[in-house]
Amino acid sequence: MDPYKTIRYPYLTEKSVGAIEKTNELVFIVARTSNKKQIKEAVEKAFEVKVAKVNTQIKGSEKKAFVKLTPEFKAIDVAVKLGLTV
């Protein structure tokens, strides 16, 4: 499966920037039909990192995925690849 059909776009707010810096976590808006396993595989394939944990939240018509990376990978590096200025 194409990872970009699962991951729609990064979610960038003050809280998500704090998560990048403090907890090594990225936040994405994902396809509502995707499950945690699919999200994990999509992030690992798209950004060549290892994912430790995925939490999801559905609010309205959007589904957010909170993706925690393993300690050997830095969320800030992935954010820079995405073009996010943190």
Residue pairs with C-beta under 8 A, 6 or more apart in sequence:
1 38
1 41
1 42
3 41
3 42
3 43
3 45
3 46
4 42
4 46
5 31
6 30
6 31
6 34
6 38
6 39
6 42
7 28
7 30
7 39
7 42
7 43
7 46
7 65
8 28
8 29
8 30
8 31
9 28
9 29
10 16
10 26
10 27
10 28
10 29
10 79
10 82
10 84
11 27
11 28
11 29
11 64
12 27
12 84
13 27
16 26
16 27
17 86
19 25
19 26
19 27
19 66
19 75
20 26
20 75
20 76
20 79
20 86
21 76
21 86
23 68
24 68
24 69
24 71
24 73
24 74
24 75
25 66
25 67
25 68
25 69
25 75
26 43
26 66
26 67
26 69
26 75
26 78
26 79
27 64
27 65
27 66
27 67
28 39
28 43
28 64
28 65
28 67
29 62
29 63
29 64
29 65
30 39
30 42
30 56
30 63
30 64
30 65
31 63
32 58
32 61
32 62
32 63
34 42
34 63
34 65
36 54
36 55
36 56
36 65
39 54
39 56
39 65
39 67
40 51
40 54
40 67
43 49
43 51
43 54
43 67
44 50
44 51
47 78
47 81
49 69
49 70
49 73
49 78
50 69
50 70
50 72
50 73
51 67
51 68
51 69
51 70
52 68
52 69
52 70
53 67
53 68
54 65
54 66
54 67
54 68
55 65
55 66
55 68
56 63
56 64
56 65
56 66
57 63
57 64
57 66
58 64
69 75
69 78
76 86
79 86
80 86
